[in-house]
């Protein structure tokens, strides 16, 4: 009989990723609601420390697949090993973080396990009456939310959007078991050969990790306003600069700066939206921010329905005044 929650705990450069910690936090809450164990699957090479970290972040037991062939993510190898772990543990629920790896791994793993998959979820809950997972995901371009329930197949699988779940709290007093998984990859075709791995250089604070984000939209006059108005304020606050899809489509800023359903998902403590109307697709990327401040000349802009603080005015006046006040307070 299927029981328990299994989490794919992604590892990068020998450490659990932030997304893995979010999945462990979500898995711990689901497991507690069911009164069942939380398992973690850690794949890679030289990942024993990461396995212990998974215990510290809430796992009751960790299944470790450590092999040179798993040093870098490859779809066929990872999906084969994850299917092996899932078949051994027979979990009721299996969670995969929807990062670059999980976006590809999730569907392939669901196919191998002959189960359903709720993809790109932003909320997870256990129905107390049915004890089934209810996974909520945006649909229709973020204009509506759908709740997906997998009634028959097991495990109930979900890929989960980053920055939507509270990360597990690290507790070094936690005890858990770590079990080695024998990896059988002889029959798995390589399919892809890793030739080179290049890390992109990021100047300043990464958008996904920033505690403060200042974003601009189509209401800005062009690329020069990102540089002359938003960037100086961001420097003062130690913030990252983001943008709406409209600003990216205009060619004012590069696509890695895009916040939204088809861009980056952010959940900073403070999100300042300048000249952004507040379309559902954009709010899907910043709606989990702790505080949203909207600056827009249109008092009827939809973003005011979601903002915690609204400033009706010209961003060219509001942002420099805000920057000046912050400089005074930070002296």
GULO-81078 format. One record per residue (C-alpha): residue in three letters; y, z, x negated. Coordinates in steps of 0.1 Angstrom, whole numbers, padded with zeros to 4 digits, always signed. Layout:
BEGIN
AlaYZX ...
END
This chain:
BEGIN
Unk+0000+0000+0000 Unk+0034-0010-0014 Unk+0058+0018-0021 Unk+0086+0027-0045 Unk+0115+0008-0059 Unk+0113-0015-0089 Unk+0145-0025-0108 Unk+0148-0052-0134 Unk+0169-0034-0160 Unk+0185-0061-0180 Unk+0190-0056-0217 Unk+0216-0073-0240 Unk+0219-0067-0277 Unk+0194-0039-0274 Unk+0213-0019-0248 Unk+0211-0017-0210 Unk+0238-0039-0195 Unk+0264-0024-0171 Unk+0247-0044-0143 Unk+0214-0028-0151 Unk+0230+0007-0147 Unk+0244-0004-0114 Unk+0210-0016-0102 Unk+0194+0017-0114 Unk+0221+0036-0094 Unk+0213+0015-0063 Unk+0176+0018-0068 Unk+0178+0056-0072 Unk+0197+0059-0039 Unk+0171+0037-0021 Unk+0142+0055-0036 Unk+0156+0089-0026 Unk+0162+0077+0009 Unk+0125+0067+0011 Unk+0112+0097-0008 Unk+0095+0074-0032 Unk+0096+0068-0070 Unk+0120+0045-0089 Unk+0105+0023-0116 Unk+0124+0002-0141 Unk+0112-0029-0159 Unk+0127-0034-0194 Unk+0120-0067-0212 Unk+0130-0077-0247 Unk+0122-0070-0284 Unk+0130-0037-0299 Unk+0140-0022-0266 Unk+0125+0014-0268 Unk+0160+0030-0268 Unk+0170+0010-0238 Unk+0138+0022-0220 Unk+0148+0058-0227 Unk+0183+0050-0214 Unk+0167+0038-0182 Unk+0151+0072-0177 Unk+0185+0089-0184 Unk+0200+0066-0157 Unk+0176+0076-0130 Unk+0142+0059-0135 Unk+0111+0080-0129 Unk+0090+0057-0151 Unk+0098+0026-0172 Unk+0075-0003-0178 Unk+0084-0018-0212 Unk+0074-0054-0222 Unk+0083-0056-0259 Unk+0075-0088-0277 Unk+0093-0113-0300 Unk+0089-0140-0273 Unk+0111-0119-0250 Unk+0139-0113-0275 Unk+0161-0138-0256 Unk+0160-0146-0219 Unk+0138-0175-0210 Unk+0131-0181-0174 Unk+0094-0189-0175 Unk+0085-0160-0198 Unk+0106-0134-0180 Unk+0095-0144-0145 Unk+0058-0143-0156 Unk+0062-0108-0172 Unk+0082-0095-0142 Unk+0056-0108-0118 Unk+0029-0090-0139 Unk+0048-0057-0137 Unk+0054-0062-0100 Unk+0018-0068-0093 Unk+0008-0037-0113 Unk+0033-0014-0096 Unk+0032-0030-0060 Unk+0067-0018-0051 Unk+0081-0019-0016 Unk+0115-0030-0029 Unk+0125-0050-0060 Unk+0161-0053-0072 Unk+0176-0078-0096 Unk+0212-0078-0107 Unk+0229-0111-0100 Unk+0243-0119-0134 Unk+0237-0150-0154 Unk+0201-0139-0159 Unk+0193-0126-0124 Unk+0208-0156-0107 Unk+0180-0177-0121 Unk+0153-0150-0124 Unk+0155-0137-0088 Unk+0145-0169-0069 Unk+0117-0178-0094 Unk+0103-0143-0092 Unk+0104-0143-0054 Unk+0085-0176-0055 Unk+0058-0162-0078 Unk+0054-0131-0057 Unk+0053-0151-0024 Unk+0080-0130-0008 Unk+0114-0133+0007 Unk+0147-0129-0011 Unk+0181-0117+0001 Unk+0205-0132-0025 Unk+0240-0122-0036 Unk+0239-0089-0017 Unk+0269-0065-0016 Unk+0254-0036+0004 Unk+0219-0021+0005 Unk+0206+0005+0029 Unk+0174+0019+0043 Unk+0170+0018+0081 Unk+0158+0053+0089 Unk+0139+0041+0119 Unk+0120+0012+0104 Unk+0122+0023+0067 Unk+0130-0013+0058 Unk+0156-0025+0034 Unk+0187-0039+0051 Unk+0206-0061+0026 Unk+0241-0074+0035 Unk+0254-0105+0019 Unk+0285-0127+0025 Unk+0280-0160+0043 Unk+0302-0189+0055 Unk+0322-0188+0023 Unk+0328-0151+0026 Unk+0342-0153+0062 Unk+0313-0133+0076 Unk+0286-0109+0065 Unk+0249-0112+0073 Unk+0223-0085+0072 Unk+0189-0097+0059 Unk+0156-0078+0066 Unk+0123-0089+0051 Unk+0099-0075+0077 Unk+0064-0086+0065 Unk+0063-0097+0029 Unk+0063-0073+0000 Unk+0081-0065-0022 Unk+0114-0068-0002 Unk+0135-0085-0028 Unk+0173-0086-0033 Unk+0196-0100-0060 Unk+0227-0078-0060 Unk+0263-0088-0069 Unk+0278-0069-0098 Unk+0306-0044-0093 Unk+0294-0037-0057 Unk+0271-0007-0065 Unk+0280+0026-0081 Unk+0264+0029-0115 Unk+0238+0056-0122 Unk+0252+0087-0139 Unk+0236+0093-0173 Unk+0217+0125-0176 Unk+0199+0132-0209 Unk+0180+0161-0193 Unk+0161+0137-0170 Unk+0124+0133-0178 Unk+0104+0102-0171 Unk+0074+0083-0184 Unk+0076+0051-0206 Unk+0046+0028-0204 Unk+0040-0002-0226 Unk+0031-0035-0208 Unk+0007-0058-0226 Unk+0023-0092-0226 Unk+0002-0123-0220 Unk+0023-0154-0226 Unk-0002-0177-0242 Unk-0006-0197-0209 Unk+0031-0198-0202 Unk+0048-0230-0214 Unk+0079-0225-0234 Unk+0098-0251-0215 Unk+0130-0244-0234 Unk+0137-0238-0271 Unk+0166-0216-0280 Unk+0185-0234-0307 Unk+0216-0213-0311 Unk+0234-0184-0294 Unk+0272-0184-0295 Unk+0293-0155-0282 Unk+0326-0164-0266 Unk+0356-0147-0281 Unk+0377-0128-0256 Unk+0412-0118-0264 Unk+0423-0085-0248 Unk+0406-0067-0220 Unk+0377-0085-0203 Unk+0384-0093-0167 Unk+0351-0078-0154 Unk+0356-0045-0173 Unk+0393-0040-0168 Unk+0405-0009-0149 Unk+0437-0027-0140 Unk+0439-0064-0130 Unk+0471-0083-0122 Unk+0464-0117-0105 Unk+0485-0146-0096 Unk+0481-0172-0069 Unk+0494-0205-0057 Unk+0527-0188-0048 Unk+0536-0187-0085 Unk+0556-0216-0098 Unk+0532-0226-0125 Unk+0515-0217-0157 Unk+0548-0205-0172 Unk+0550-0176-0146 Unk+0515-0163-0157 Unk+0528-0162-0193 Unk+0564-0150-0186 Unk+0559-0126-0156 Unk+0523-0114-0154 Unk+0512-0113-0190 Unk+0540-0090-0203 Unk+0533-0065-0175 Unk+0496-0066-0182 Unk+0502-0058-0219 Unk+0522-0027-0209 Unk+0494-0015-0186 Unk+0465-0025-0208 Unk+0454-0048-0179 Unk+0436-0081-0176 Unk+0452-0111-0160 Unk+0433-0129-0132 Unk+0440-0157-0108 Unk+0431-0172-0074 Unk+0411-0203-0072 Unk+0442-0222-0061 Unk+0459-0214-0094 Unk+0429-0225-0113 Unk+0426-0257-0093 Unk+0462-0264-0101 Unk+0453-0262-0138 Unk+0477-0234-0145 Unk+0450-0211-0160 Unk+0414-0216-0172 Unk+0385-0210-0148 Unk+0372-0178-0165 Unk+0403-0161-0151 Unk+0393-0169-0115 Unk+0387-0139-0092 Unk+0368-0146-0060 Unk+0336-0157-0044 Unk+0331-0185-0068 Unk+0347-0167-0098 Unk+0346-0132-0113 Unk+0338-0101-0092 Unk+0361-0072-0102 Unk+0364-0036-0090 Unk+0392-0021-0110 Unk+0411+0011-0102 Unk+0442-0010-0095 Unk+0444-0046-0084 Unk+0478-0062-0082 Unk+0478-0095-0062 Unk+0510-0115-0068 Unk+0517-0144-0045 Unk+0481-0145-0032 Unk+0476-0151+0005 Unk+0444-0132+0007 Unk+0418-0158+0018 Unk+0383-0143+0024 Unk+0369-0161-0007 Unk+0394-0144-0029 Unk+0390-0110-0013 Unk+0352-0113-0018 Unk+0360-0110-0055 Unk+0384-0081-0055 Unk+0377-0063-0022 Unk+0359-0035-0040 Unk+0390-0024-0060 Unk+0399+0012-0056 Unk+0436+0004-0048 Unk+0450-0031-0039 Unk+0487-0037-0042 Unk+0499-0070-0026 Unk+0532-0086-0036 Unk+0541-0115-0013 Unk+0573-0129+0003 Unk+0554-0137+0035 Unk+0552-0105+0056 Unk+0524-0120+0076 Unk+0501-0129+0047 Unk+0465-0120+0054 Unk+0462-0100+0022 Unk+0483-0072+0038 Unk+0454-0064+0061 Unk+0433-0054+0031 Unk+0460-0040+0008 Unk+0465-0003+0003 Unk+0501-0009-0006 Unk+0522-0039+0004 Unk+0554-0051-0012 Unk+0572-0078+0007 Unk+0594-0095-0019 Unk+0597-0120-0047 Unk+0572-0114-0075 Unk+0598-0125-0101 Unk+0618-0094-0091 Unk+0591-0070-0082 Unk+0568-0073-0112 Unk+0595-0070-0140 Unk+0609-0040-0121 Unk+0574-0025-0119 Unk+0569-0032-0156 Unk+0602-0016-0166 Unk+0593+0016-0146 Unk+0559+0017-0162 Unk+0574+0014-0197 Unk+0597+0044-0189 Unk+0568+0065-0176 Unk+0545+0056-0206 Unk+0570+0066-0232 
END
